[in-house]
């Protein structure tokens, strides 16, 4: 992990005692089953704990609706800046705690957690620098009452509109909440989408792009929804390793990069693309 000075911010639901107990149970189960469900969380938390001991700071910052994660006063050399967590809501956190409590892993008595969508606990961010605002939607879904974008609509009332919007949950319709676009996003906002290719319904669909384009000025994707064709070199490797390796894939060209920049003197966002990222609309 290269960002040695970064602060680790986690969803308040994912550092609840019930979740941490589940992570600990996974560690014990892993010894028996050679498989861990939440091993990545455990590694991140261990790293955060290690850094906190050397830096003398708390290992986690809990993200919860309307918590200010970063704030900087304006000066002659730089405008003011603020980062606010828009989610998860208290209701989403409580729902998650209840699910974790019911699904605590125990060797010999493995229970599957509730099928309730974990994206209720995603961290959406509102970033303001000077008079410019951006909305980073993460994977936050519309959610049941008191959760997701429904909760954001009740709690977040900014002075201005976001002119840059990282569209939530790969542009899926279950994360498209009209009040969010009406109240928080400017009509000519730049929309950014990261596709999701696995599963039976890759995202975003053509219908998703059309719906988002109606509400924004420009729409960019980091890659096509459809996976790229395998290069000849990969197909040769797959043929030569048949029966030896079960999954061979090309790490290059699978996703691109969309970079949006703007300073307080610019009239709009400057967008740079790294292939295979492209403008969708």
Secondary structure, DSSP 4 states (H G I P E B T S, - for coil): ---TTPPPEEEGGGGSHHHHHHHHHHHHHHHHHS--SSHHHHHHHHHHHHHHHHHTS-S-EEE-TTEEEEEE---SSS--EEEEE----HHHHHHHHHHHHHT---TT---PPP-S-GGGG---EEEEETTEEEEE-TT----STTSHHHHHHHH---SS-EEEEE-GGGG-GGG--HHHHHHHEEEEEEEEE--B-SSSS-BS-HHHHHHHHHHSSEEEESS-SSPPPPPHHHHHHHHHTTTT-S-----TTS--EEEEE--TT-SS-EEEEETT-EE--
